[in-house]
Amino acid sequence: METINNTEVNSMPRIGDIAPDFEAVTTKGKIKLSDFAKNKWIVMFSHPADFTPVCTTEMSGFAVRKPEFDALNTELLGLSIDSVHAHLGWVQNVRQNTGVYFDFPIIADIDMKVSKKYGMLQPNESETSAVRAVFFIDPKKKIRLIMYYPLNVGRNMDEILRALEALQTSDKYKVAMPLDWKKGDKVIVSPPKTLDELNARIADDTLEKVDWYLAKKSIN
Ligand code: BEZ
Protein backbone atom coordinates (compact mmCIF):
# COMPACT_ATOMS: atom_id res chain seq x y z
CA MET A 1 0.00 0.00 0.00
CA GLU A 2 1.28 3.47 -0.90
CA THR A 3 1.93 6.00 1.87
CA ILE A 4 1.33 9.77 1.51
CA ASN A 5 2.13 12.01 4.50
CA ASN A 6 2.40 8.83 6.61
CA THR A 7 -1.20 7.91 5.63
CA GLU A 8 -1.68 4.58 3.86
CA VAL A 9 -3.69 4.88 0.64
CA ASN A 10 -4.64 2.22 -1.89
CA SER A 11 -4.15 2.81 -5.59
CA MET A 12 -7.04 4.70 -7.17
CA PRO A 13 -9.79 2.70 -8.87
CA ARG A 14 -10.09 3.39 -12.57
CA ILE A 15 -12.94 3.72 -15.05
CA GLY A 16 -13.70 0.21 -16.36
CA ASP A 17 -12.65 -1.55 -13.13
CA ILE A 18 -15.13 -3.69 -11.21
CA ALA A 19 -15.99 -1.64 -8.13
CA PRO A 20 -13.92 -2.95 -5.21
CA ASP A 21 -16.22 -4.91 -2.91
CA PHE A 22 -16.68 -3.99 0.75
CA GLU A 23 -18.95 -4.49 3.72
CA ALA A 24 -19.92 -1.41 5.68
CA VAL A 25 -22.24 -0.09 8.36
CA THR A 26 -24.67 2.54 7.08
CA THR A 27 -27.62 4.59 8.31
CA LYS A 28 -29.83 1.86 6.81
CA GLY A 29 -27.95 -1.10 8.32
CA LYS A 30 -25.06 -3.22 7.06
CA ILE A 31 -24.45 -3.51 3.33
CA LYS A 32 -22.13 -5.50 1.08
CA LEU A 33 -21.56 -3.67 -2.18
CA SER A 34 -21.75 -6.82 -4.30
CA ASP A 35 -25.24 -7.54 -2.87
CA PHE A 36 -26.44 -3.93 -2.83
CA ALA A 37 -28.85 -2.56 -5.45
CA LYS A 38 -28.83 -5.65 -7.69
CA ASN A 39 -29.64 -4.81 -11.36
CA LYS A 40 -29.47 -1.10 -10.62
CA TRP A 41 -26.99 1.70 -11.10
CA ILE A 42 -25.32 3.09 -7.99
CA VAL A 43 -24.11 6.64 -7.46
CA MET A 44 -21.73 6.38 -4.51
CA PHE A 45 -20.45 9.68 -3.17
CA SER A 46 -18.31 10.81 -0.27
CA HIS A 47 -18.46 14.02 1.73
CA PRO A 48 -15.75 15.33 4.06
CA ALA A 49 -17.75 15.59 7.29
CA ASP A 50 -21.20 15.66 8.83
CA PHE A 51 -22.44 18.99 10.24
CA THR A 52 -20.41 21.07 7.78
CA PRO A 53 -21.94 23.71 5.50
CA VAL A 54 -20.96 22.69 1.95
CA CYS A 55 -21.68 19.02 2.73
CA THR A 56 -25.12 19.94 4.06
CA THR A 57 -25.98 21.69 0.78
CA GLU A 58 -24.72 18.74 -1.26
CA MET A 59 -26.46 16.02 0.78
CA SER A 60 -29.67 18.05 0.67
CA GLY A 61 -29.25 18.26 -3.11
CA PHE A 62 -28.99 14.48 -3.39
CA ALA A 63 -32.03 14.06 -1.10
CA VAL A 64 -34.23 16.59 -2.93
CA ARG A 65 -33.38 15.13 -6.33
CA LYS A 66 -33.60 11.47 -5.28
CA PRO A 67 -36.80 10.97 -7.33
CA GLU A 68 -34.76 11.78 -10.47
CA PHE A 69 -32.18 9.14 -9.50
CA ASP A 70 -35.03 6.68 -8.80
CA ALA A 71 -36.39 7.36 -12.30
CA LEU A 72 -32.96 6.45 -13.68
CA ASN A 73 -32.98 3.10 -11.81
CA THR A 74 -30.21 4.37 -9.56
CA GLU A 75 -29.55 3.95 -5.84
CA LEU A 76 -27.72 6.61 -3.88
CA LEU A 77 -25.00 5.64 -1.40
CA GLY A 78 -23.28 8.29 0.71
CA LEU A 79 -20.09 7.99 2.78
CA SER A 80 -17.99 9.93 5.22
CA ILE A 81 -15.41 9.20 7.87
CA ASP A 82 -17.94 9.73 10.65
CA SER A 83 -19.86 7.40 12.96
CA VAL A 84 -23.44 6.25 12.38
CA HIS A 85 -24.31 8.22 15.53
CA ALA A 86 -23.00 11.42 13.90
CA HIS A 87 -24.80 10.60 10.63
CA LEU A 88 -28.11 10.06 12.45
CA GLY A 89 -27.69 13.31 14.38
CA TRP A 90 -26.99 15.23 11.17
CA VAL A 91 -29.88 13.64 9.27
CA GLN A 92 -32.23 14.57 12.11
CA ASN A 93 -30.74 18.09 12.41
CA VAL A 94 -31.20 18.83 8.69
CA ARG A 95 -34.72 17.36 8.75
CA GLN A 96 -35.63 19.62 11.70
CA ASN A 97 -34.07 22.72 10.11
CA THR A 98 -35.22 22.31 6.52
CA GLY A 99 -37.63 19.39 6.24
CA VAL A 100 -35.18 17.60 3.90
CA TYR A 101 -34.65 13.92 4.82
CA PHE A 102 -31.58 11.97 3.66
CA ASP A 103 -33.50 8.83 2.68
CA PHE A 104 -30.55 6.79 1.38
CA PRO A 105 -27.80 4.84 3.16
CA ILE A 106 -24.77 6.79 4.35
CA ILE A 107 -21.69 4.67 5.13
CA ALA A 108 -19.99 5.26 8.48
CA ASP A 109 -16.42 4.74 7.27
CA ILE A 110 -14.84 5.39 10.62
CA ASP A 111 -11.93 2.99 9.94
CA MET A 112 -11.45 4.58 6.45
CA LYS A 113 -11.50 1.14 4.83
CA VAL A 114 -13.83 2.13 1.99
CA SER A 115 -12.34 5.61 1.55
CA LYS A 116 -8.88 4.10 1.08
CA LYS A 117 -10.15 1.49 -1.40
CA TYR A 118 -11.78 4.18 -3.53
CA GLY A 119 -9.04 6.82 -3.46
CA MET A 120 -11.33 9.10 -1.46
CA LEU A 121 -8.61 9.72 1.08
CA GLN A 122 -6.23 12.15 -0.57
CA PRO A 123 -3.85 13.12 2.25
CA ASN A 124 -2.38 16.18 0.53
CA GLU A 125 -5.95 17.61 0.58
CA SER A 126 -6.94 16.18 3.98
CA GLU A 127 -5.51 13.41 6.15
CA THR A 128 -8.71 12.88 8.11
CA SER A 129 -11.60 13.54 5.71
CA ALA A 130 -12.65 12.01 2.43
CA VAL A 131 -12.62 14.35 -0.57
CA ARG A 132 -15.86 14.88 -2.51
CA ALA A 133 -15.87 11.83 -4.80
CA VAL A 134 -18.64 10.45 -7.00
CA PHE A 135 -18.49 6.93 -8.44
CA PHE A 136 -20.99 5.91 -11.12
CA ILE A 137 -21.33 2.12 -10.92
CA ASP A 138 -23.38 0.23 -13.49
CA PRO A 139 -25.63 -2.82 -12.85
CA LYS A 140 -22.66 -5.14 -13.55
CA LYS A 141 -20.80 -3.29 -10.77
CA LYS A 142 -18.38 -1.74 -13.25
CA ILE A 143 -17.10 1.77 -12.50
CA ARG A 144 -18.17 3.94 -15.42
CA LEU A 145 -17.32 7.50 -14.38
CA ILE A 146 -15.42 9.07 -11.48
CA MET A 147 -15.47 12.64 -10.19
CA TYR A 148 -13.21 14.03 -7.48
CA TYR A 149 -13.80 17.48 -6.01
CA PRO A 150 -11.76 19.19 -3.28
CA LEU A 151 -13.08 20.10 0.16
CA ASN A 152 -13.89 23.69 -0.68
CA VAL A 153 -15.98 23.28 -3.86
CA GLY A 154 -19.40 21.66 -3.92
CA ARG A 155 -20.46 19.43 -6.79
CA ASN A 156 -23.10 20.19 -9.44
CA MET A 157 -26.23 18.04 -9.17
CA ASP A 158 -27.36 18.87 -12.71
CA GLU A 159 -24.03 17.55 -14.01
CA ILE A 160 -24.21 14.38 -11.91
CA LEU A 161 -27.69 13.61 -13.28
CA ARG A 162 -26.71 14.63 -16.81
CA ALA A 163 -23.65 12.36 -16.76
CA LEU A 164 -25.72 9.45 -15.40
CA GLU A 165 -28.35 9.86 -18.11
CA ALA A 166 -25.64 10.25 -20.77
CA LEU A 167 -24.01 6.96 -19.70
CA GLN A 168 -27.32 5.12 -19.74
CA THR A 169 -28.35 6.59 -23.10
CA SER A 170 -24.95 5.78 -24.59
CA ASP A 171 -25.33 2.15 -23.48
CA LYS A 172 -28.90 1.86 -24.74
CA TYR A 173 -28.35 3.29 -28.23
CA LYS A 174 -24.62 2.41 -28.67
CA VAL A 175 -23.82 6.03 -29.40
CA ALA A 176 -21.54 8.70 -27.93
CA MET A 177 -22.56 11.96 -26.36
CA PRO A 178 -21.23 15.32 -27.57
CA LEU A 179 -20.21 18.35 -25.52
CA ASP A 180 -22.95 19.47 -23.13
CA TRP A 181 -25.30 16.69 -24.27
CA LYS A 182 -28.60 16.62 -22.47
CA LYS A 183 -31.78 14.59 -22.88
CA GLY A 184 -33.46 15.38 -26.19
CA ASP A 185 -30.25 16.47 -27.95
CA LYS A 186 -28.83 14.62 -30.94
CA VAL A 187 -26.18 11.96 -30.27
CA ILE A 188 -22.98 11.01 -32.10
CA VAL A 189 -22.96 7.87 -34.23
CA SER A 190 -19.65 6.01 -34.22
CA PRO A 191 -17.37 6.73 -37.18
CA PRO A 192 -17.30 4.23 -40.08
CA LYS A 193 -14.67 1.50 -39.85
CA THR A 194 -14.69 0.28 -43.46
CA LEU A 195 -15.05 1.83 -46.90
CA ASP A 196 -18.52 0.27 -47.23
CA GLU A 197 -19.54 1.95 -43.99
CA LEU A 198 -17.97 5.21 -45.18
CA ASN A 199 -19.97 5.11 -48.42
CA ALA A 200 -23.16 4.27 -46.52
CA ARG A 201 -22.47 7.18 -44.18
CA ILE A 202 -22.00 9.63 -47.05
CA ALA A 203 -25.23 8.44 -48.65
CA ASP A 204 -27.27 8.62 -45.43
CA ASP A 205 -29.37 11.80 -45.61
CA THR A 206 -31.03 11.22 -42.23
CA LEU A 207 -27.84 12.16 -40.34
CA GLU A 208 -26.68 15.64 -39.40
CA LYS A 209 -23.17 15.49 -40.83
CA VAL A 210 -20.29 17.85 -40.10
CA ASP A 211 -18.02 15.46 -41.95
CA TRP A 212 -17.86 11.70 -42.54
CA TYR A 213 -16.33 11.09 -39.11
CA LEU A 214 -18.61 13.45 -37.16
CA ALA A 215 -22.30 12.76 -37.62
CA LYS A 216 -25.25 13.07 -35.30
CA LYS A 217 -28.68 11.53 -35.19
CA SER A 218 -31.85 12.08 -33.25
CA ILE A 219 -33.00 9.30 -30.90
CA ASN A 220 -36.41 10.76 -30.09
C1 BEZ B 1 -17.93 21.89 4.23
O1 BEZ B 1 -18.67 20.99 3.89
O2 BEZ B 1 -18.33 23.04 4.34
C2 BEZ B 1 -16.49 21.60 4.48
C3 BEZ B 1 -16.11 20.36 4.98
C4 BEZ B 1 -14.78 20.12 5.21
C5 BEZ B 1 -13.83 21.07 4.94
C6 BEZ B 1 -14.22 22.30 4.42
C7 BEZ B 1 -15.57 22.57 4.17
Residues whose N, C-alpha, C, O or C-beta is under 5 A from the ligand:
A	BS01	BEZ	P48 A49 T52 P53 V54 C55 L151
